[in-house]
Amino acid sequence: MQFSVSFLEQGYMLSDVMTDTMVVERSKSFEDVDSRGSFQAAGYTIRTAGTCFGSVFGAILYNKSSWGWGLTISQIFVINAMLPAVILIPLVPSLLETPPNCPPPSIQQQWDGIFALVQRRAVWQPCAFIFIYNVFQISNAAWGNFLVLGLGFGSWELGVITIIASFASWAGIVVYKRFFFTSSWRGIYLVTTALSTFFSLLQLCLITGNTLGLSDLWFATGDAAVWSFILCE
């Protein structure tokens, strides 16, 4: 089972990398300097919109133990596996691969090219910053267990939190693309980091039971929604 999960995670990561690669290739040919990055922002907007639909249907369908009807987790996994095939297979005949202008490089040439690239300051410096930044973003792996065991949330409550957080993520990407697309990345990192730190500390209110008069569900939902909105900014 662990091998199957790891295999699926690797497949997901590989598909995500291939998607970003295709977006970069399209951007090189069809984006000018002023609009650079708009393809990627549009792609993330569409993907997050799909997450919203998936969250809604998942929350509704995965409640068989509580509502007496719905789907099992195995059936939901089958649907998730079928959706990409149903959407992508009809598009395969229309795919166009541009013939290369030169012979493909060997493995050694590719390694040499990557090594030469990462030695450039314009590459290693932002990559090092992103790596260090994410290292200090310590995830709270026990939070889901606390919601279930500590607060007694069921599948529906967890589904509501996921739905609202998904729509907040979509809204964050749309707001970024419309209003902050040309803003300084330094400013965005500073503001979003400060806000995410503040709202992360609000989880202590939920742990101690001081939810400012709100129910545990709505307090947790609001916290997850704001954090997801800030994260996608």
C-alpha positions in Angstrom: 0.0 0.0 0.0 2.8 2.4 0.9 4.5 1.6 -2.4 1.3 2.4 -4.3 0.9 5.7 -2.6 4.5 6.7 -3.2 4.1 5.7 -6.9 1.0 7.8 -7.2 2.7 10.8 -5.6 5.7 10.5 -7.9 3.4 10.3 -10.9 1.6 13.4 -9.7 4.8 15.3 -9.3 6.1 14.2 -12.7 2.9 15.3 -14.4 3.1 18.7 -12.6 6.6 19.2 -13.8 5.7 18.3 -17.4 2.8 20.8 -17.2 5.1 23.6 -16.0 7.6 22.7 -18.8 4.9 22.9 -21.5 3.8 26.3 -20.1 7.3 27.6 -20.2 7.8 26.5 -23.8 4.5 28.2 -24.8 5.5 31.3 -22.9 8.8 31.6 -24.7 7.0 31.7 -28.1 3.8 33.6 -27.3 4.5 35.9 -24.4 6.2 39.2 -24.4 8.2 40.7 -21.5 5.2 42.6 -20.1 2.9 39.6 -20.0 5.4 37.0 -19.0 3.9 34.6 -16.5 0.3 35.1 -17.5 0.1 31.6 -19.1 1.3 30.0 -15.8 -1.2 32.1 -13.8 -4.0 31.1 -16.1 -3.0 27.5 -15.8 -3.0 27.6 -12.0 -6.4 29.4 -12.1 -8.0 26.7 -14.1 -6.4 24.0 -12.0 -7.6 25.6 -8.8 -11.1 25.9 -10.3 -11.0 22.2 -10.9 -10.0 21.7 -7.2 -13.1 23.7 -6.2 -15.4 21.4 -8.2 -13.6 18.3 -6.8 -13.9 19.6 -3.2 -17.6 20.1 -3.6 -18.4 16.7 -5.1 -16.0 15.0 -2.8 -17.6 16.5 0.3 -21.1 15.5 -1.0 -20.3 12.0 -2.2 -18.0 10.8 0.6 -20.5 10.8 3.4 -22.0 7.3 3.1 -21.4 6.4 6.8 -23.3 9.6 7.9 -25.9 10.1 5.3 -26.5 6.5 4.2 -25.7 7.1 0.6 -22.6 8.1 -1.4 -19.4 6.5 -2.7 -16.6 4.6 -1.0 -13.1 6.0 -1.1 -12.1 3.3 -3.7 -14.9 4.5 -6.0 -13.8 8.1 -5.6 -10.2 7.1 -6.5 -11.5 5.4 -9.6 -13.4 8.5 -10.7 -10.3 10.7 -10.0 -8.2 8.3 -12.2 -10.8 8.3 -15.0 -11.3 12.1 -15.3 -7.8 12.9 -16.7 -8.1 10.1 -19.2 -11.6 11.3 -20.3 -10.5 14.9 -20.7 -7.0 14.4 -22.2 -7.4 11.3 -24.5 -9.7 13.1 -27.0 -7.1 15.9 -27.3 -4.2 13.6 -28.3 -4.9 13.7 -32.1 -4.7 17.5 -32.0 -1.3 17.6 -30.3 1.4 19.1 -32.4 5.1 18.4 -31.7 7.5 20.9 -33.3 10.4 19.2 -34.9 13.7 20.1 -33.3 16.2 22.3 -35.1 19.1 20.2 -34.0 19.8 16.6 -32.8 18.7 16.0 -29.2 21.5 16.4 -26.7 23.0 13.4 -25.0 22.5 12.7 -21.3 26.0 14.1 -20.5 25.3 17.3 -22.5 22.0 17.7 -20.6 23.8 17.3 -17.2 26.5 19.8 -18.3 23.8 22.3 -19.4 21.9 22.0 -16.1 25.1 22.4 -14.1 26.1 25.5 -16.1 22.7 26.9 -15.6 22.5 26.5 -11.8 25.9 28.2 -11.5 24.4 31.5 -12.6 23.5 33.9 -9.9 20.1 34.7 -11.5 19.3 31.0 -11.0 20.9 29.7 -7.8 20.1 32.8 -5.7 16.3 32.7 -6.1 16.3 28.9 -5.9 18.2 29.0 -2.7 15.8 31.6 -1.3 12.8 29.5 -2.2 14.3 26.4 -0.7 15.3 28.1 2.6 11.9 29.8 2.7 10.0 26.5 2.3 12.3 24.8 4.8 11.0 27.2 7.5 7.4 26.7 6.5 6.8 23.9 9.0 3.6 22.1 8.3 1.3 21.1 11.1 0.9 17.4 10.2 -1.2 16.8 13.4 -3.8 19.4 12.6 -6.1 17.1 10.8 -6.0 14.6 13.6 -6.9 17.4 16.0 -9.9 18.4 14.0 -11.1 14.8 14.0 -10.1 13.6 17.4 -10.0 16.8 19.3 -13.0 18.7 17.9 -15.0 15.7 16.6 -15.3 16.8 13.0 -16.7 14.3 10.6 -16.4 13.9 6.9 -18.9 16.6 6.1 -17.2 19.2 8.4 -13.8 18.4 6.9 -15.4 18.7 3.4 -16.8 22.1 4.2 -13.4 23.3 5.3 -11.8 21.9 2.1 -14.5 23.5 -0.1 -14.1 27.0 1.4 -10.3 26.7 1.3 -10.4 25.6 -2.4 -12.5 28.6 -3.4 -10.3 30.9 -1.3 -7.2 29.5 -3.2 -8.9 30.2 -6.5 -9.8 33.7 -5.4 -6.2 34.3 -4.3 -4.8 33.4 -7.7 -7.4 35.6 -9.5 -6.7 38.6 -7.2 -2.9 38.1 -7.8 -3.3 38.0 -11.5 -5.6 41.1 -11.7 -4.1 43.4 -9.1 -0.6 42.2 -8.0 0.8 40.6 -11.2 3.3 43.4 -11.7 4.0 44.0 -8.0 7.4 43.4 -6.4 7.9 39.8 -5.3 9.8 41.0 -2.2 6.8 43.0 -1.1 4.4 40.1 -1.7 6.6 37.7 0.2 6.9 40.0 3.2 3.2 40.8 3.4 1.9 37.3 2.9 4.5 35.8 5.3 3.4 38.3 8.0 -0.3 37.6 7.4 0.2 33.8 7.3 2.1 33.9 10.5 -0.7 35.9 12.2 -3.4 33.6 11.1 -1.4 30.5 11.9 -1.1 31.8 15.5 -4.9 32.0 15.5 -5.0 28.2 15.6 -4.0 28.5 19.2 -7.4 30.1 19.9 -9.1 27.0 18.5 -6.9 24.7 20.6 -7.7 26.7 23.8 -11.4 27.0 23.0 -11.4 30.8 22.7 -13.0 31.1 19.2 -14.2 34.7 19.7 -17.9 33.6 19.9 -17.8 31.5 16.7 -18.4 27.8 16.4 -15.4 25.6 16.1 -16.4 24.7 12.5 -16.7 28.3 11.2 -13.5 29.4 13.1 -11.5 26.6 11.5 -13.1 27.2 8.1 -12.3 30.9 8.2 -8.7 30.2 9.3 -8.2 27.7 6.5 -9.8 30.0 3.9 -7.7 33.1 4.8 -4.5 31.0 5.0 -5.3 29.4 1.5 -6.0 32.8 0.0 -2.7 34.2 1.3 -0.8 31.2 0.2 -2.0 31.5 -3.4 -1.1 35.2 -3.4 
